[in-house]
Amino acid sequence: MIIRIEESSYIRHTCFTCGMNERPGDPETYAYEGDEKLGWICFSCQELPAQALREKLLEKADYYRDYVATLESLANGPIQVPTAKQLDAMRTQRFVNEVDAALEAADLPF
C-alpha cells in the first residue's frame, strides 16, 4: 500500500484506516494499491508510522470479519418482511402525522 498526496476536494470523507469522518483540508492523502485508490487517510492516521497503520488495518479487518459472519448468519436464517398492506398503512399514517404537524405549526385561525 502506498499513501499519496493529492489536491483537496473539500468533500467530507471517511478515513480508510480508522473510519473517522472529516472534511479534509489541503492537501489530502489517499491510500493506493497499485493504481487502485483504496480510500482517504485522515490527519491523525497520516501522522502514524507504518506499523501503527498496519495495526489499525488489522483491527478493521477483524471488525469486518465479524460483520460478514453476522450478515451471513442473518442471510441464512429466516427473514420476515412487512406485507404491502402493512407498508401502505404505515406510509399513510406517517403522511397523516406530517400533515397534522404542519397544520399545527401553521397556527391557522380555524
Sequence and secondary structure as in RCSB ss.txt:
>XXXX:A:sequence
MIIRIEESSYIRHTCFTCGMNERPGDPETYAYEGDEKLGWICFSCQELPAQALREKLLEKADYYRDYVATLESLA
NGPIQVPTAKQLDAMRTQRFVNEVDAALEAADLPF
>XXXX:A:secstr
 EEEEE      EE TTT  EE   SSEEEEEETTEEEEEE HHHHTS HHHHHHHHHHHHHHHHHHHHHHHHHH
HS      HHHHHHHHHHHHHHHHHHHHHHHT   
